[in-house]
Amino acid sequence: AEELCRAAAREFVRSARAAIRARGQFTTALSGGSTPKRLFQLLAAAPYRSQVDWSRVHLFWGDERCVPPDHPDANYRLVREALLERVGAVNANFPMRCEEGADPYQLRLGELGKVDLIHLGMGPDGHTASLFPGSPALHADPGRLVVMNEDPTGRNPYHRMTLTYAGISRARLALVTVAGEAKREAFDAAQSALDATN
């Protein structure tokens, strides 16, 4: 898991530097979870921290639980504590706010166009972002980039806001980090499905 996170940190830095050289800014959407938390901690420390011009970073979220931003389960809080408070202010950050609904975030991403990098994890049930098996978001209109969603099984609590598959597919790069034996079966199934489409 540690080497996975270090490889992800190197890719994050590479992508950020390339985007800043090409377009003057780096747009990224981040996720929550234990593996992403370790990635953010690495990015906030040497040697990676000094390799990114954080003043040119525009930060978005791939999904969020409908809880206050300082709630222990909020992805915003995780990113703030593990990364933002350590690297200083980024140029702009756009947390998902469930009380506003999905439409304002949809509009913001639509105006942005492509996101340079979306970082995703995977749950033991195979979900990424907050796209849970059997949930309505899996069948969202192709024009929807962001929707409200929930896990129909109740295993993953809270109502959520999430990027859809259409939203994720607009990224120049989707970086997925998966670690842990509990996720092996879901990862192998996803890999087999991907191999079958290629």
N, C-alpha and C positions, 0 to 999 in steps of 0.2 A: 504493500500500500504506500509506503514512503517513497519508493522509487517511482511508482505510478504518479504520485503527486509532484515529484521533482520533474518528471518528464512533461507533465501538464504545465508546470510553471515555465519551463523552457519554451514550450509552444505558445503559451500566453504572451511571453515577452517577445518572441519572434513575430507573432501576429501583430502585436501592438506597435512595434517599431516599424514594421512594413506599412501598416495603415497610416501612421503618422508621417512617414516619408512620402507616401502616395497622395494622401488626402488631408493632411494637417491635423487629423484627429483620429482617435480610436474609439469605436462604439462597441460595447460588450454587454451582454445580458448574463447575469449570474444566477446561481441556484443555491439551495440550502442543503444541509446534510453534513455528515461527519467527514466524508472524503473532500467535498468542497471546502469545508472549514480549514482543513490542513493545507489545501492549496493556497487559500487566502493568507494563511499565516506565513507560508513560504514566500509568497509574493511581497509581503510586508517587511521581509527581512533581507539581509545581505545573502547572496549577491544580487538577487532579483530586483529588490526595491529601486536601486539606483539605475537600473537598466530601462525603466519606463518613465517617460515624461508624464507624470500623473496629472499635470495641469491640462493635458490634451485628451484626457479620458472622459468619455460620456458613458455613464453607467445606467443600465437598465436591469430589470429582473425578468427571469423566465417564468416564475410563478411565485405566489405568495399566499399564505394562510390569512384568512380574514380575522386577524387579531390586531390589537394595537401595535404600533411599530416598536415599542419597548418590551413587548411580550417575549418570554423566553423561547417560544416556538416561531417567532417571526424571522423569516429569511432576511429581512432588512436589518434586524438587530445583529444577526450572525455576521453579515457582511460588514456592518458598521464597526463591530468590535474586533473582528479578526483582520480587517483590511483598512477601512477608511480612516479610523482613528490613528492608525500607524503610519500611513503614507501622506497624510495631510489631505487637503481638499482636492477633489477631482474637479474638472471644469464644470461638470453638471451631473447630477444624479437624479434619476426619475424612478422613485419607488412606486410599486403598485399600491393603490389605495382602493380597497374594496368598497368603501362608502361612496366612491365616485362612480362605480360600475366599470365595465370593461370598455365602453365606448371612448372615453378620453385617451386611454392607453392605446386603443386601436388607432385612433387618429394620429397620435404622436408617432407611433411606429410607421404608419402609412406615409406620413410626411418625411420621415427619416429615410425610407427606402430600405437599403440593406444594412444589417448589423454585421460588423466585422467578425465577431466571435460570440457564439452562444455556448456557455458551459452548462452541461447537463450531467446529472447522475442517473441512477436507476434503482428502483426499489425492488425488494424480493419478489413482488408480484409482477415485475416487468414494467411498471409505470416510469415514465420520465416526465419532467416538469410536474404538472398535476393532471396528467392524462392517464386516468386510471382505467383498468380493464372494465368494459361494460358501461363506462360513463358517457353522458351525452356529448361531451367535448370531442369524442372520437369521431363523431358524425357531424361536426360543425360545418357550416357552409364554407366552401373553399375560399371565399373572400374574407372570412373572419380570421384575424390574426390573434385576437385575444378574446377569451370568453370566461364566464364564471362556471365553476364546475365543482363536483364533489365525488367522493368515492362511494359508489352505490352499496358496497359491502359494509361501510362504516369502519373498516380497519384503519383507514387514514382519516383522522378527525379534522374537523373544521371545513367550512365552505372555503373555496379557493378562487383565485384569479390565476389564469394560466395562458401562456402562449399555446396556440393550436399547432398541429403539424404544419399547416400553411405558414404560420408565423415562424416556426423553427426553420422551415425550408428557405426562408429569405436570408438566412445567414450566409456570409461568405465561408465560414467554417463553423461546424458544430463539433465541439470537443466534449466527448463523453468519457467520464471516469467512473469505473465500476470496480469495487474491491470488496472482498469478503465471501466466504464460502456460502453464506445464505443467499447470495445473489447469483451463484454459478448457474443454476438451472435456468433462470430467466435470461441470463446473458447468453448461454449456449443456444436457447431457443431463438433469441433475437438475431444472433449471428447466423444461424441456419436459415432464418427467413430472409436476411439480407443477402446471403450467398445465393439463395434460390432466385432472387430478382436480378442478379448480375449475370 
